[in-house]
Amino acid sequence: QGKGFTKMGNLDSRHNTCAQMLMGWQRGLSLDIGNINKQYT
């Protein structure tokens, strides 16, 4: 049982970091688009 729980914990932490990276990437992308819009308008 203990091993199963640690495996689930590892999966959860891996998923969380992946989601955080995705959110940060989306935020950075929207910032880049905002900067490009400022340059061309």
CORGIDA-V295433 format. One record per helix or strand of 3 or more residues. SS is the DSSP state (H for helix, E for strand). FROM is the first residue (numbers start at 1). TO is the last residue. Records with the same first field share a line. If there is no record, write none. Layout:
BEGIN
SS->FROM-TO + FROM-TO
END
This chain:
BEGIN
H->2-40
END
